[in-house]
Amino acid sequence: MGEAADMAEERVYLVTGGGTGIGAATAQSLAWAGHKVAVSGRRPEPLRLVAEETGALPVPSDIGDPAAVVSLVETVVGTYGRLDGLVLNAGIGRGGGVGEVTLEDWDEVMRTNLTGPFLLLRAALPHLLDARGAVVAVASVSALRNGVGNTAYATSKAALLQLCRSLAVDYGGAGLRANTVCPSWVRTDMADRRMNRFADEAGLDGNGLEAAYEEVTRVLPAGRPGEPHEVAEAIAWLMSPATSFVNGAVLTVDGGATALDPGTLGFEFRLEPRAPRA
């Protein structure tokens, strides 16, 4: 009886951006829960390491390429016979306001963060509907709140949120669930790169990376950055039958960032601009 129940609960999930950070932690969480997992990304080596640790199927792919996306879905379904869920985690960032961001950077961000998920969803949709499956998109608090020089990234993540909600509205009646998580600063390779640049720009002393994280997250209610596994657990929960009536939701996994009124920060912190506005 126990073995039959376990087999009935086993599902097949595909995690994009699965080689590092939140994607790798999500693959680990889902695999340890007894599911079959495929991880995809542009770089084969990180995927191989995740596969060795979790037993996941590594499938290098560029989700911005329509033909590669079709091949990716065919590989997963051909290997496991089905596809129950997608974690849309692949993403990049490029800085700059409307007047600074280049057309090339804008196109690259949109291709990776928005067009890629759209292409993958379109290719996977028949299998997801057959399975009455689930989708979780990893957006960002930037989809809900904006910051300086964040035009392309914030726009792409806000659009990803609405893409996911469109799934919920259009296909919820067929049993498909689609939800979004919005993390704030989480210790990932991508965030580390931004923090190292900030440490250099701000002239932070000592351990630049740690000093940068401390400086940036000091005003958050949590007072620290998140860890990949903390977001991964939220994703795994949204993928599970425990959230069978949760559809089109936006879950902030942000240490309280979006609950905070920035207009009150001056009561607790002395805030000064680092550089004059242009």
N, C-alpha and C positions, 0 to 999 in steps of 0.2 A: 504493500500500500504506500509506504513512504517513498519507495523508488519511483513508482508510477506518478505520485504527486510531484516529485522533484522534476521528472521529465516534462510534465504538463506545464510547469512553471518556467522551463528553459526557453529563453527568447534570443533572437539574433539582432544585434545592434551594430550600427556603423557610426563611428566617431571621426569627424574630420578634424584636422589640426591635432591629430592624436599622438604626435611624437613627443610633445613636451607639455609642461604646464597643466592647465585645466583639462585639456584633452587627454593627456596621459593619465592623469589622476582619475578621470571619469572612466576610461577604459579599465583601469585597475579595479575601481569600485564595482563596475558591472560584471567583470570577469569573476571577481571574488564572490559575487552574489550567485554565481552558477550559470551565467549566461554566455552565449557565444558572442564574441566581439571582433569586429574588423576595425582597424585603424588606418586612416588615410592621411597623407600629407605630401608635400613636394620633396622632402629629403628622406631617402631610404634608411639612412643609418639610425636616426632617432626612432623610426618605426620598428626597426629590427630589435632595438634594445627593449622597447615596450613589449614586443611580441615575446621575447625571451622571458620577460618577467611575468607576463600575464597569460600567455598562451593565445594571445590575439592573433588574428590574421593580418599581416602587414600588406597594404596595397598602396604603393606610391602612386600619386595621381595629382594632377592640377585641376581643381574643380572649376576653374575658369574656362576650361577647354570642353566644349560640348561633347566631342567624341570621347574624351577621356572620362567624362562623367558617366556616359552610357556604359563604357567598359568597366568602370568601377562597380556600378550596381550589378552588372551581369556577373562579375567575378564573385561578389559576395553572395548573390542568390544562387549562382552555380555551385559554390562551395557548400553552403549551408541549407539550400533549398527554400529559403524564405528570408524575409526582412521585416522585422517587427518595429524597428525604430531608428531614428536618425538623431544624432547630436551634431548640430551645425556650429562648430567651434572654430573653424579656420578663420583667421582674420589678421589684418595688418593695419598699421597706422602711419600716416604721414602728416607732419605738422604744417601749419600755416593758416592764416586767415584767408578770406575770399580774395584779397588783393595779392597774397603771397603764394598760395598753393599753385603748383604748376598743373597744367592740363594732364601731363603724363602721370603725376602723382594722383590726381583726382581719379583718372581712369583706372589706375592700378588698384586703388582702394575700393572703388565701386565694383570692379571685376571680382576681386577676392571676397569682399565682405557682403556683397549683395547679389550680383549676377551669379556667382558660383553657387550659393545656396539655392537660388531660384532654379538653376539648371539641374542641380542634384534632386531637388524636390520633384521636379517634373519627371525626371527619369525614374525616381523611386515610387512615385505616387500609386501606380497600380498595385505594387507589392504591399505598400503600407495600408491601402484600403482592403486588400485581401486579408491582412492580418488584424485589421481594426487597431492599427498601431499608434505610435506616439512620436512626436517630434519635440525636441527642445532646442531652441536657438540660444546661443550664448551672445548676448548683446553687451551692454555696458551701461553704467549709470550715465554715460555720455548720450545715451538714447533719450534720457529724461531731463538731464541738466547739462549745460555746456560750459566749456572753459576757454581760455584764451588760446588762439592758434590751433583750434581743433576742428576746423570746418569739415574736412572730408570724412574723418573718422566718425564724428558725431552724427553727421548726416547719414552715413551708411548704416550706422547702428540703429538709428531711429527708423529708417526704412526697413531694416531687417525685422524689427519688432512688428511693424505693420504687415510685413510679408507673412510672418508667423500667425498673426491674428486673422489674416485672410484665409489661411488654411482652416483655422478653427470655425470660421463663419461658413465657408463654402463646403467643408467636408465633415463637419462635426456630426451631421445627421447620418453620415455613413460610418460613424464610429471612430474617426480619426481625431486624436487630441494633439494640440499644438500649443506649447507654452514657451515663455521666454524667461531667462534669468539675466539679471543686470548686476554684475559684480562692480565693485569699485577697485581700488588698488589691490592687486593680488600678486604675490611673489612668483612671477613667471620670467622666462627669458626675455620676453618683449618688454615687460615692466622694468626688469633690471637694466636693459639698455637705456630706457628713458631716464631712470634714476641716475645712472652713471653720467649721462649728459647733463642732467640737472645739477649734480654734484660739482661738475666742472664749471658750469655757468655761474653757480652761486658761490664758488670758492669755499665749499664746505671742507672743514679740516678733519683729520683722522680718517676713519674708515668711510670713504666717500659714499659707497652704496648704502651702508647702514644709516649713515647720517642723513642721506637723502630720504630714505623711507621714513625715518623718524620725523624729519621736518615736514614732509608732505602729509603724513597721516596724524600729526599731533592734534589737529582740530577735530578729527573724527570722534564720535562718541566712543568707538572701540579703542581709539588711540593707537592703532597698529594696522598694518596691511593684513589682508587675508592670506590664507594658504590654499594652494590648489585643491587639496582634498576637501576643504570646507565648501567650495563651490560644487565639486564633484558629487558630494553627498546630496546636495539640493537637486542636482540634475537627475541623479539616480532615483530619487524620490518622485520627481515629476514623471519619469519614465515608467514608474511602477503602477500596478493596479490600485495601489492605495490612493491614487489621485484620479480615479475613474470619472469623477464629476468636475475635474478641474480642466478647463479648456479656454484658451485665449488669455490666460493669466500672465501677469508680469510680476516676477518674484525678484525683489531687490536682495542681493546677497552682498551687502555693502558696509557692514559695520556701523550702520545707522547714518550713513552719509546723506541720503536723501530725506531723512527725517529732520535734519538740522536746518534751522533758519540762519542763513549766513549773516543776516542783519543783526543778530545777537552776538556774533563772535567778538565784537569789540569790547564787550563787557568782561570777557575772560582773557583775551589775547590782545597784545598791542600789534596792530597790523600796519605794515608800511610797504609801499610798492618797492620791488627790487630794481625796477628801471622805469623811467618816465614813459608814459604812453606816447606812441607816435602821433 
